[in-house]
């Protein structure tokens, strides 16, 4: 394999990929070819993890009844979240499309194994949360590769973790991380939904000295 080099073209491509990595909520219903999904699965294998623990556990949700239960749970949690805001923020919240579960052809329930045998505890004795941080890295890696392949990904977090664990019948040591909706986007847009809607613009990252 060729060594990585300081390539302006590669840097520009990475910047473009990060710019177009958006939370997609509007999907076409076209199926995603299995070889393309194999590429996404393989990408997660390249993600970093604490102590090489590889704690992410992924369930491909295909059962229509289970999808319906997840959607009903989202709608219930979403109503509760909306009602927690004062007016006019509640009205602004109600206008946001925060899930693509109604149309996304591929849906993944992602969990973190909180007691993995892999890694033998390396690096997480003082910071056990690094297991969930590792899962986040795996999801982000998947997200970037999906975008590079022309796919969109939307991450749903407005779900009750305990209820998701019950619905998916997972082991007690699995902690719900997120629900991913994947498919070909209905339209291309490099402006995040929350920017376009006026909900929240980016704030610059600061590197302060201490």
Secondary structure, 3 states (H helix, E strand, C coil): CCCCCCCHHHHHHHHHHHHHCCECCCECCCCCCHHHHHHHHHHHHCCCCHHHCCCEEEEECCCHHHHHHHHHHHHHHHHHHHHCCCCCHHHHHHCCCCCCCCCCCEEEEEEEECCCCHHHHCCCCCCCCHHHHHHHHHHHHHHHHHHHCCCEEEEECCCCHHHHHHHHCCCCCEEEEEEEEEECECCCCCCCHHHHCCCCCCCCCCCCCC
